[in-house]
Amino acid sequence: KEGYLGYLDLPDLQSIADLVAIDRLGFGASNPEPETSIRRQAQALLPYLSNEKANILVGHSLGGPIALQLALIAPEKVHGMVLVAPAFDPELEHPKWYNYIADTVLAKWLLPDEWNQSNIEMMSLSDELKKLASQNWKPLTMPIHIVHGEEDDIADPGNSSFAINKLPKHSVKLIQPSDEGHFVLWQNVPLI
């Protein structure tokens, strides 16, 4: 949630919305055990959705598929989404060579806990994305903005093209800044 402080402190946003940032399972102040299931991570967020106000979800990187899964579980409670540098395409999100190195006993001992937790998620991400991709995304008719920098070398911009092809054309807008990478969320707050 600390990654969203630049947004939580914006008076313009505070004046029009109740802003909530939640640590993903396995990170920050949440339970320290990593959770690799996108569905279970989304289900853990259900209690935070308001029944009285519009819920607009913002998800960065793996937070994108988690937000989309939450919208698939409770579409009547989600009124919009902003997905930033998301990972959606199972074929683009196989573990990389460095994930296999980080998955060794020695590397796990040397790496910080958050890196180890992230790597555990990466090792099963492609399989989790296959489960997400197998669902019908067409009922997601709320406004969806996808922001994906063309210079992203962590989550290939092809991930957003994959999502565009699965979502209803009338509800999705793709923004692809040519000079932004994976961390556009923090490096270009006004764009988001």
Secondary structure, DSSP 8 states (H G I E B T S, - for coil): -GGGHHHHT-HHHHTT--------TTSTTS-SS----HHHHHHHHGGGS-SSS--EEEEETTHHHHHHHHHHH-GGG--EEEEES----TTT-S--HHHHHHTSHHHHHHS-HHHHHHHHHHHHHHHHHHHHHTS--TT--S-EEEE--TT-SSS-THHHHHHHHHS-GGGEEEE--TT--TTHHHH-TTT-
